[in-house]
Amino acid sequence: MTAIICLHVPVPGPGMAPPVARALPAGVYWRRRTVVASAVALMVFALAMLGGGLDVMYPKENQYLYERIVAEGALISVVPSGTRPLARNFPCRNRLISGIARGVVIVEASPRSGSLIIARMALEQGREVFAVPGSAVDPRARGTNHSIRQGAILTESAEDVFKALNEAERTPLKEQEPID
């Protein structure tokens, strides 16, 4: 089975996104220019989950990326065309992102980051959560470091992701116990 990974990288993202994107045979790249630009530049399939309607390009400076994804990838929206991106639309979109991914790689997250919400949703849906460690003195790494302490898979390369997902595929299912 092809690995489908969701990356969440803030702008400007660390140098982890391009190597991970390059190494994956297929990808779901969500949020922020750095990751989407990496996927598009590397000719990796890019799937953008939008917080507004399919016809609402946001932010405007991403016009080129939007056009490339329309031509070579796919756009998905959880709201009708013409809808502006609104905060109330993001929880549903975020749940879909974590739901279609086999794993979520969190590259950077402050303590109140939306990345951690995605990670929580991924756990609720039985998905793997990967986190790239950061400096203990960098507030943008507090969320990822906390995630690792809470059980997220420490991730330093795409190989870490492949290894964990391959092991998960080989884990035999337990027989279900009867329901009384």
Contact map, one row per residue, 1 for C-alpha under 8 A:
111000000000000000000000000000000000000000000000000000000000000000000000000000000000000000000000000000000000000000000000000000000000000000000000000000000000000000000000000000000000
111100000000000000000000110000000000000000000000000000000000000000000000000000000000000000000000000000000000000000000000000000000000000000000000000000000000000000000000000000000000
111110000000000000000001111000000000000000000000000000000000000000000000000000000000000000000000000001000000000000000000000000000000000000000000000000000000000001001000000000000000
011111000000000000000001011100000000000000000000000000000000000000000000000000000000000000000000000111100000000000000000000000000000000000000000000000000000000000000000000000000000
001111100000000000000000011110000000000000000000000000000000000000000000000000000000000000000000000011111000000000000000000000000000000000000000000000000000000000000000000000000000
000111110000000000000000001111000000000000000000000000000000000000000000000000000000000000000000110010111000000000000000000000000000000000000000000000000000000000000000000000000000
000011111000000010000000000111000010000000000000000000000000000000000000000000000000000000000000000000011110000000000000000000000000000000000000000000000000000000000000000000000000
000001111100000000000000000011110010000000000000000000000000000000000000000000000000000000000000000000011111000000100000000000000000000000000000000000000000000000000000000000000000
000000111111110010000000000000110110000000000000000000000000000000000000000000000000000000000000000000000111000000000000000000000000000000000000000000000000000000000000000000000000
000000011111100000000000000000110100000000000000000000000000000000000000000000000000000000000000000000000001000000000000000000000000000000000000000000000000000000000000000000000000
000000001111100000000000000000011100000000000000000000000000000000000000000000000000000000000000000000000000000000000000000000000000000000000000000000000000000000000000000000000000
000000001111110000000000000000000100000000000000000000000000000000000000000000000000000000000000000000000000000000000000000000000000000000000000000000000000000000000000000000000000
000000001111111110000000000000000110000000000000000000000000000000000000000000000000000000000000000000000001000000000000000000000000000000000000000000000000000000000000000000000000
000000001001111110000000000000000000000000000000000000000000000000000000000000000000000000000000000000000011000000000000000000000000000000000000000000000000000000000000000000000000
000000000000111111100000000000000000000000000000000000000000000000000000000000000000000000000000000000000000000000000000000000000000000000000000000000000000000000000000000000000000
000000000000111111110000000000000000000000000000000000000000000000000000000000000000000000000000000000000010000000000000000000000000000000000000000000000000100000000000000000000000
000000101000111111111000000000000110010000000000000000000000000000000000000000000000000000000000000000000010000000000000000000000000000000000000000000000000000000000000000000000000
000000000000001111111100000000000010011000000000000000000000000000000000000000000000000000000000000000000000000000000000000000000000000000000000000000000000000000000000000000000000
000000000000001111111110000000000000000000000000000000000000000000000000000000000000000000000000000000000000000000000000000000000000000000000000000000000000110000000000000000000000
000000000000000111111111000000000000000000000000000000000000000000000000000000000000000000000000000000000000000000000000000000000000000000000000000000000000110000000000000000000000
000000000000000011111111001000000010011001010000000000000000000000000000000000000000000000000000000000000000000000000000000000000000000000000000000000000000000000000000000000000000
000000000000000001111111100000000000001001010000000000000000000000000000000000000000000000000000000000000000000000000000000000000000000000000000000000000000000000000000000000000000
000000000000000000111111100000000000000000000000000000000000000000000000000000000000000000000000000000000000000000000000000000000000000000000000000000000000010000000000000000000000
001100000000000000011111111000000000000000000000000000000000000000000000000000000000000000000000000000000000000000000000000000000000000000000000000000000000010000000000000000000000
011000000000000000000111111000000000000000010000000000000000000000000000000000000000000000000000000000000000000000000000000000000000000000000000000000000000000000000000000000000000
011110000000000000000001111100000000000000011000000000000000000000000000000000000000000000000000000000000000000000000000000000000000000000000000000000000000000000000000000000000000
001111000000000000001001111110000000001000011110000000000000000000000000000000000000000000000000000000000000000000000000000000000000000000000000000000000000000000000000000000000000
000111100000000000000000011111000000000000001111000000000000000000000000000000000000000000000000000010000000000000000000000000000000000000000000000000000000000000000000000000000000
000011110000000000000000001111100011001000000111000000000000000000000000000000000000000000000000000000000000000000000000000000000000000000000000000000000000000000000000000000000000
000001110000000000000000000111110011000000000011100000000000000000000000000000000000000000000000100000000000000000000000000000000000000000000000000000000000000000000000000000000000
000000011100000000000000000011111011000000000001100000000000000000000000000000000000000000000000000000000000000000000000000000000000000000000000000000000000000000000000000000000000
000000011110000000000000000001111111000000000000000000000000000000000000000000000000000000000000000000000000000000000000000000000000000000000000000000000000000000000000000000000000
000000000010000000000000000000111111100000000000000000000000010010000000000000000000000000000000000000000000000000000000000000000000000000000000000000000000000000000000000000000000
000000001111100010000000000000011111110000000000000000000000000000000000000000000000000000000000000000000000000000000000000000000000000000000000000000000000000000000000000000000000
000000111000100011001000000011111111111000000000000000000000000000000000000000000000000000000000000000000000000000000000000000000000000000000000000000000000000000000000000000000000
000000000000000000000000000011111111111100000101000000000000000010000000000000000000000000000000000000000000000000000000000000000000000000000000000000000000000000000000000000000000
000000000000000000000000000000001111111110000000000000000000000010000000000000000000000000000000000000000000000000000000000000000000000000000000000000000000000000000000000000000000
000000000000000011001000000000000111111111000000000000000000000000000000000000000000000000000000000000000000000000000000000000000000000000000000000000000000000000000000000000000000
000000000000000001001100001010000011111111111100000000000000000000000000000000000000000000000000000000000000000000000000000000000000000000000000000000000000000000000000000000000000
000000000000000000000000000000000001111111111100000000000000000010011000000000000000000000000000000000000000000000000000000000000000000000000000000000000000000000000000000000000000
000000000000000000000000000000000000111111110000000000000000000000000000000000000000000000000000000000000000000000000000000000000000000000000000000000000000000000000000000000000000
000000000000000000001100000000000000011111110000000000000000000000000000000000000000000000000000000000000000000000000000000000000000000000000000000000000000000000000000000000000000
000000000000000000000000000000000000001111111000000000000000000000000000000000000000000000000000000000000000000000000000000000000000000000000000000000000000000000000000000000000000
000000000000000000001100111000000000001111111100000000000000000000000000000000000000000000000000000000000000000000000000000000000000000000000000000000000000000000000000000000000000
000000000000000000000000011100000000001100111110000000000000000000000001100000000000000000000000000000000000000000000000000000000000000000000000000000000000000000000000000000000000
000000000000000000000000001110000001001100011111000000000000000000001001110000000000000000000000000000000000000000000000000000000000000000000000000000000000000000000000000000000000
000000000000000000000000001111000000000000001111100000000000000000001000111100000000000000000000000000000000000000000000000000000000000000000000000000000000000000000000000000000000
000000000000000000000000000111100001000000000111110000000000000000001000011100000000000000000000000000000000000000000000000000000000000000000000000000000000000000000000000000000000
000000000000000000000000000001100000000000000011111000000000000000000000001110000000000000001000100000000000000000000000000000000000000000000000000000000000000000000000000000000000
000000000000000000000000000000000000000000000001111111000000000000000000001111000000100000001000000000000000000000000000000000000000000000000000000000000000000000000000000000000000
000000000000000000000000000000000000000000000000111110000000000000000000000011100001110011001000000000000000000000000000000000000000000000000000000000000000000000000000000000000000
000000000000000000000000000000000000000000000000011111010100000000000000000011111111110010000000000000000000000000000000000000000000000000000000000000000000000000000000000000000000
000000000000000000000000000000000000000000000000011111110000000000000000000011111111100000000000000000000000000000000000000000000000000000000000000000000000000000000000000000000000
000000000000000000000000000000000000000000000000010111111000000000000000001110011100000000000000000000000000000000000000000000000000000000000000000000000000000000000000000000000000
000000000000000000000000000000000000000000000000000011111000000000000000000000001100000000000000000000000000000000000000000000000000000000000000000000000000000000000000000000000000
000000000000000000000000000000000000000000000000000111111100000000000000000000001111000000000000000000000000000000000000000000000000000000000000000000000000000000000000000000000000
000000000000000000000000000000000000000000000000000001111111011001000000000000000000000000000000000000000000000000000000000000000000000000000000000000000000000000000000000000000000
000000000000000000000000000000000000000000000000000100011111111000000000000000000000100000000000000000000000000000000000000000000000000000000000000000000000000000000000000000000000
000000000000000000000000000000000000000000000000000000001111111000000000000000000000000000000000000000000000000000000000000000000000000000000000000000000000000000000000000000000000
000000000000000000000000000000000000000000000000000000001111111000000000000000000000000000000000000000000000000000000000000000000000000000000000000000000000000000000000000000000000
000000000000000000000000000000000000000000000000000000000111111100000000000000000000000000000000000000000000000000000000000000000000000000000000000000000000000000000000000000000000
000000000000000000000000000000001000000000000000000000001111111111000000000000000000000000000000000000000000000000000000000000000000000000000000000000000000000000000000000000000000
000000000000000000000000000000000000000000000000000000001111111111100000000000000000000000000000000000000000000000000000000000000000000000000000000000000000000000000000000000000000
000000000000000000000000000000000000000000000000000000000000111111110000000000000000000000000000000000000000000000000000000000000000000000000000000000000000000000000000000000000000
000000000000000000000000000000001001100100000000000000000000011111111000000000000000000000000000000000000000000000000000000000000000000000000000000000000000000000000000000000000000
000000000000000000000000000000000000000000000000000000001000011111111100000000000000000000000000000000000000000000000000000000000000000000000000000000000000000000000000000000000000
000000000000000000000000000000000000000000000000000000000000001111111110000000000000000000000000000000000000000000000000000000000000000000000000000000000000000000000000000000000000
000000000000000000000000000000000000000100000000000000000000000111111111100000000000000000000000000000000000000000000000000000000000000000000000000000000000000000000000000000000000
000000000000000000000000000000000000000100000111000000000000000011111111111000000000000000000000000000000000000000000000000000000000000000000000000000000000000000000000000000000000
000000000000000000000000000000000000000000000000000000000000000001111111111000000000000000000000000000000000000000000000000000000000000000000000000000000000000000000000000000000000
000000000000000000000000000000000000000000000000000000000000000000111111110000000000000000000000000000000000000000000000000000000000000000000000000000000000000000000000000000000000
000000000000000000000000000000000000000000001100000000000000000000011111110000000000000000000000000000000000000000000000000000000000000000000000000000000000000000000000000000000000
000000000000000000000000000000000000000000001110000000000000000000011111111000000000000000000000000000000000000000000000000000000000000000000000000000000000000000000000000000000000
000000000000000000000000000000000000000000000111000000000000000000001111111100000000000000000000000000000000000000000000000000000000000000000000000000000000000000000000000000000000
000000000000000000000000000000000000000000000011110001000000000000001100111110000000000000000000000000000000000000000000000000000000000000000000000000000000000000000000000000000000
000000000000000000000000000000000000000000000011110001000000000000000000011111000000000000000000000000000000000000000000000000000000000000000000000000000000000000000000000000000000
000000000000000000000000000000000000000000000000111111000000000000000000001111110000000000001000000000000000000000000000000000000000000000000000000000000000000000000000000000000000
000000000000000000000000000000000000000000000000011110000000000000000000000111110000000010011000000000000000000000000000000000000000000000000000000000000000000000000000000000000000
000000000000000000000000000000000000000000000000001110000000000000000000000011111010000010000000000000000000000000000000000000000000000000000000000000000000000000000000000000000000
000000000000000000000000000000000000000000000000000111000000000000000000000011111110000000000000000000000000000000000000000000000000000000000000000000000000000000000000000000000000
000000000000000000000000000000000000000000000000000111110000000000000000000000111110000000000000000000000000000000000000000000000000000000000000000000000000000000000000000000000000
000000000000000000000000000000000000000000000000000111110000000000000000000000011111000000000000000000000000000000000000000000000000000000000000000000000000000000000000000000000000
000000000000000000000000000000000000000000000000000110010000000000000000000000111111100000000000000000000000000000000000000000000000000000000000000000000000000000000000000000000000
000000000000000000000000000000000000000000000000001110010000000000000000000000000111110000000000000000000000000000000000000000000000000000000000000000000000000000000000000000000000
000000000000000000000000000000000000000000000000011110000100000000000000000000000011111010000000000000000000000000000000000000000000000000000000000000000000000000000000000000000000
000000000000000000000000000000000000000000000000001100000000000000000000000000000001111111000000000000000000000000000000000000000000000000000000000000000000000000000000000000000000
000000000000000000000000000000000000000000000000000000000000000000000000000000000000111111000000000000000000000000000000000000000000000000000000000000000000000000000000000000000000
000000000000000000000000000000000000000000000000000000000000000000000000000000000000011111100000000000000000000000000000000000000000000000000000000000000000000000000000000000000000
000000000000000000000000000000000000000000000000001100000000000000000000000001100000111111111000000000000000000000000000000000000000000000000000000000000000000000000000000000000000
000000000000000000000000000000000000000000000000001000000000000000000000000000000000011111111100000000000000000000000000000000000000000000000000000000000000000000000000000000000000
000000000000000000000000000000000000000000000000000000000000000000000000000000000000000111111110000000000000000000000000000000000000000000000000000000000000000000000000000000000000
000000000000000000000000000000000000000000000000000000000000000000000000000001000000000011111111000000000000000000000000000000000000000000000000000000000000000000000000000000000000
000000000000000000000000000000000000000000000000111000000000000000000000000011000000000011111111100000000000000000000000000000000000000000000000000000000000000000000000000000000000
000000000000000000000000000000000000000000000000000000000000000000000000000000000000000001111111110000000000000000000100100000000000000000000000000000000000000000000000000000000000
000000000000000000000000000000000000000000000000000000000000000000000000000000000000000000111111111000000000000000000100110000000000000000000000000000000000000000000000000000000000
000000000000000000000000000000000000000000000000000000000000000000000000000000000000000000011111111100000000000000000000000000000000000000000000000000000000000000000000000000000000
000001000000000000000000000001000000000000000000100000000000000000000000000000000000000000001111111110000000000000000100000000000000000000000000000000000000000000000000000000000000
000001000000000000000000000000000000000000000000000000000000000000000000000000000000000000000111111111110000000000000110110010100000000000000000000000000000000000000000000000000000
000000000000000000000000000000000000000000000000000000000000000000000000000000000000000000000011111111000000000000000000010010100000000000000000000000000000000000000000000000000000
000100000000000000000000000000000000000000000000000000000000000000000000000000000000000000000001111111000000000000000000000000000000000000000000000000000000000000000000000000000000
000111000000000000000000000100000000000000000000000000000000000000000000000000000000000000000000111111110000000000000000000000100000000000000000000000000000000000000000000000000000
001110000000000000000000000000000000000000000000000000000000000000000000000000000000000000000000011111110000000000000000000000110000000000000000000000000000000000001000000000000000
000111000000000000000000000000000000000000000000000000000000000000000000000000000000000000000000010011111000000000000000010000111100000000000000000000000000000000001000000000000000
000011110000000000000000000000000000000000000000000000000000000000000000000000000000000000000000010011111100000000000110010000111100000000000000000000000000000000000000000000000000
000011110000000000000000000000000000000000000000000000000000000000000000000000000000000000000000000000111110000000000000000000001111000000000000000000000000000000000000000000000000
000000111000000000000000000000000000000000000000000000000000000000000000000000000000000000000000000000011111100000110010000000001111000000000001000000000000000000000000000000000000
000000111000010110000000000000000000000000000000000000000000000000000000000000000000000000000000000000001111100000000000000000000011100000000001000000000000000000000000000000000000
000000011100110000000000000000000000000000000000000000000000000000000000000000000000000000000000000000000111110000100000000000000011010000011011000000000000000000000000000000000000
000000000000000000000000000000000000000000000000000000000000000000000000000000000000000000000000000000000111111111110000000000000000000000011111000000000000000000000000000000000000
000000000000000000000000000000000000000000000000000000000000000000000000000000000000000000000000000000000001111110000000000000000000000000111111000000000000000000000000000000000000
000000000000000000000000000000000000000000000000000000000000000000000000000000000000000000000000000000000000111110010000000000000000000000110110000000000000000000000000000000000000
000000000000000000000000000000000000000000000000000000000000000000000000000000000000000000000000000000000000111111010000000000000000000000000010000000000000000000000000000000000000
000000000000000000000000000000000000000000000000000000000000000000000000000000000000000000000000000000000000111111111000000000000000000000000010000000000000000000000000000000000000
000000000000000000000000000000000000000000000000000000000000000000000000000000000000000000000000000000000000100111111100000000000000000000000000000000000000000000000000000000000000
000000010000000000000000000000000000000000000000000000000000000000000000000000000000000000000000000000000101100011111110000000000000000000000000000000000000000000000000000000000000
000000000000000000000000000000000000000000000000000000000000000000000000000000000000000000000000000000000100101111111111000000000000000000000010000000000000000000000000000000000000
000000000000000000000000000000000000000000000000000000000000000000000000000000000000000000000000000000000000000011111111100000000000000000000000000000000000000000000000000000000000
000000000000000000000000000000000000000000000000000000000000000000000000000000000000000000000110110000010000000001111111110000000000000000000000000000000000000000000000000000000000
000000000000000000000000000000000000000000000000000000000000000000000000000000000000000000000000010000010100000000111111111000001000000000000000000000000000000000000000000000000000
000000000000000000000000000000000000000000000000000000000000000000000000000000000000000000000000000000000000000000011111111100000000000000000000000000000000000000000000000000000000
000000000000000000000000000000000000000000000000000000000000000000000000000000000000000000000110010000000000000000001111111110000000000000000000000000000000000000000000000000000000
000000000000000000000000000000000000000000000000000000000000000000000000000000000000000000000010011000110000000000000111111111111000000000000000000000000000000000000000000000000000
000000000000000000000000000000000000000000000000000000000000000000000000000000000000000000000000000000000000000000000011111111111000000000000000000000000000000000000000000000000000
000000000000000000000000000000000000000000000000000000000000000000000000000000000000000000000000000000000000000000000001111111100000000000000000000000000000000000000000000000000000
000000000000000000000000000000000000000000000000000000000000000000000000000000000000000000000000011000000000000000000000111111100000000000000000000000000000000000000000000000000000
000000000000000000000000000000000000000000000000000000000000000000000000000000000000000000000000000000000000000000000000011111110000000000000000000000000000000000000000000000000000
000000000000000000000000000000000000000000000000000000000000000000000000000000000000000000000000011011110000000000000000011111111000000000000000000000000000000000000000000000000000
000000000000000000000000000000000000000000000000000000000000000000000000000000000000000000000000000001110000000000000000011001111100000000000000000000011000000000001000000000000000
000000000000000000000000000000000000000000000000000000000000000000000000000000000000000000000000000000111100000000000010011000111110000000000000000000011000000000000000000000000000
000000000000000000000000000000000000000000000000000000000000000000000000000000000000000000000000000000111100000000000000000000011111000000000000000100011110000010000000000000000000
000000000000000000000000000000000000000000000000000000000000000000000000000000000000000000000000000000001111000000000000000000001111100000000001101100011110000000000000000000000000
000000000000000000000000000000000000000000000000000000000000000000000000000000000000000000000000000000001111000000000000000000000111110000000001100000000111000000000000000000000000
000000000000000000000000000000000000000000000000000000000000000000000000000000000000000000000000000000000010000000000000000000000011111000001001100100000111000000000000000000000000
000000000000000000000000000000000000000000000000000000000000000000000000000000000000000000000000000000000001000000000000000000000001111101011101100000000000000000000000000000000000
000000000000000000000000000000000000000000000000000000000000000000000000000000000000000000000000000000000000000000000000000000000000111111001000000000000000000000000000000000000000
000000000000000000000000000000000000000000000000000000000000000000000000000000000000000000000000000000000000000000000000000000000000011111101100100000000000000000000000000000000000
000000000000000000000000000000000000000000000000000000000000000000000000000000000000000000000000000000000000000000000000000000000000001111100000000000000000000000000000000000000000
000000000000000000000000000000000000000000000000000000000000000000000000000000000000000000000000000000000000000000000000000000000000011111111100000000000000000000000000000000000000
000000000000000000000000000000000000000000000000000000000000000000000000000000000000000000000000000000000000011000000000000000000000000111111100000000000000000000000000000000000000
000000000000000000000000000000000000000000000000000000000000000000000000000000000000000000000000000000000001111000000000000000000000010001111110000000000000000000000000000000000000
000000000000000000000000000000000000000000000000000000000000000000000000000000000000000000000000000000000001110000000000000000000000111101111111100000000000000000000000000000000000
000000000000000000000000000000000000000000000000000000000000000000000000000000000000000000000000000000000000111000000000000000000000010101111111110000000000000000000000000000000000
000000000000000000000000000000000000000000000000000000000000000000000000000000000000000000000000000000000001111110010000000000000000000000011111111000000000000000000000000000000000
000000000000000000000000000000000000000000000000000000000000000000000000000000000000000000000000000000000111110000000000000000000011110000001111111100000000000000000000000000000000
000000000000000000000000000000000000000000000000000000000000000000000000000000000000000000000000000000000000000000000000000000000011110100001111111110000000000000000000000000000000
000000000000000000000000000000000000000000000000000000000000000000000000000000000000000000000000000000000000000000000000000000000000000000000111111111000000000000000000000000000000
000000000000000000000000000000000000000000000000000000000000000000000000000000000000000000000000000000000000000000000000000000000010000000000011111111110000000000000000000000000000
000000000000000000000000000000000000000000000000000000000000000000000000000000000000000000000000000000000000000000000000000000000110100000000001111111111100000000000000000000000000
000000000000000000000000000000000000000000000000000000000000000000000000000000000000000000000000000000000000000000000000000000000000000000000000111111110000000000000000000000000000
000000000000000000000000000000000000000000000000000000000000000000000000000000000000000000000000000000000000000000000000000000000000000000000000011111110000000000000000000000000000
000000000000000000000000000000000000000000000000000000000000000000000000000000000000000000000000000000000000000000000000000000000000000000000000001111111000000000000000000000000000
000000000000000000000000000000000000000000000000000000000000000000000000000000000000000000000000000000000000000000000000000000011110000000000000001111111100000000000000000000000000
000000000000000000000000000000000000000000000000000000000000000000000000000000000000000000000000000000000000000000000000000000011110000000000000000100111110000000000000000000000000
000000000000000000000000000000000000000000000000000000000000000000000000000000000000000000000000000000000000000000000000000000000111100000000000000100011111000100000000000000000000
000000000000000000000000000000000000000000000000000000000000000000000000000000000000000000000000000000000000000000000000000000000111100000000000000000001111110110000000000000000000
000000000000000000000000000000000000000000000000000000000000000000000000000000000000000000000000000000000000000000000000000000000001100000000000000000000111110100000000000000000000
000000000000000100110000000000000000000000000000000000000000000000000000000000000000000000000000000000000000000000000000000000000000000000000000000000000011111110000000000000000000
000000000000000000110011000000000000000000000000000000000000000000000000000000000000000000000000000000000000000000000000000000000000000000000000000000000011111111000000000000000000
000000000000000000000000000000000000000000000000000000000000000000000000000000000000000000000000000000000000000000000000000000000000000000000000000000000000111111100000000000000000
000000000000000000000000000000000000000000000000000000000000000000000000000000000000000000000000000000000000000000000000000000000000000000000000000000000111111111110000000000000000
000000000000000000000000000000000000000000000000000000000000000000000000000000000000000000000000000000000000000000000000000000000100000000000000000000000010111111111000000000000000
001000000000000000000000000000000000000000000000000000000000000000000000000000000000000000000000000000000000000000000000000000000000000000000000000000000000011111111100000000000000
000000000000000000000000000000000000000000000000000000000000000000000000000000000000000000000000000000000000000000000000000000000000000000000000000000000000001111111110000000000000
000000000000000000000000000000000000000000000000000000000000000000000000000000000000000000000000000000000000000000000000000000000000000000000000000000000000000111111111000000000000
001000000000000000000000000000000000000000000000000000000000000000000000000000000000000000000000000001100000000000000000000000010000000000000000000000000000000011111111100000000000
000000000000000000000000000000000000000000000000000000000000000000000000000000000000000000000000000000000000000000000000000000000000000000000000000000000000000001111111110000000000
000000000000000000000000000000000000000000000000000000000000000000000000000000000000000000000000000000000000000000000000000000000000000000000000000000000000000000111111111000000000
000000000000000000000000000000000000000000000000000000000000000000000000000000000000000000000000000000000000000000000000000000000000000000000000000000000000000000011111111000000000
000000000000000000000000000000000000000000000000000000000000000000000000000000000000000000000000000000000000000000000000000000000000000000000000000000000000000000001111111000000000
000000000000000000000000000000000000000000000000000000000000000000000000000000000000000000000000000000000000000000000000000000000000000000000000000000000000000000000111111100000000
000000000000000000000000000000000000000000000000000000000000000000000000000000000000000000000000000000000000000000000000000000000000000000000000000000000000000000000011111110000000
000000000000000000000000000000000000000000000000000000000000000000000000000000000000000000000000000000000000000000000000000000000000000000000000000000000000000000000000011111000000
000000000000000000000000000000000000000000000000000000000000000000000000000000000000000000000000000000000000000000000000000000000000000000000000000000000000000000000000001111100000
000000000000000000000000000000000000000000000000000000000000000000000000000000000000000000000000000000000000000000000000000000000000000000000000000000000000000000000000000111110000
000000000000000000000000000000000000000000000000000000000000000000000000000000000000000000000000000000000000000000000000000000000000000000000000000000000000000000000000000011111000
000000000000000000000000000000000000000000000000000000000000000000000000000000000000000000000000000000000000000000000000000000000000000000000000000000000000000000000000000001111100
000000000000000000000000000000000000000000000000000000000000000000000000000000000000000000000000000000000000000000000000000000000000000000000000000000000000000000000000000000111110
000000000000000000000000000000000000000000000000000000000000000000000000000000000000000000000000000000000000000000000000000000000000000000000000000000000000000000000000000000011111
000000000000000000000000000000000000000000000000000000000000000000000000000000000000000000000000000000000000000000000000000000000000000000000000000000000000000000000000000000001111
000000000000000000000000000000000000000000000000000000000000000000000000000000000000000000000000000000000000000000000000000000000000000000000000000000000000000000000000000000000111
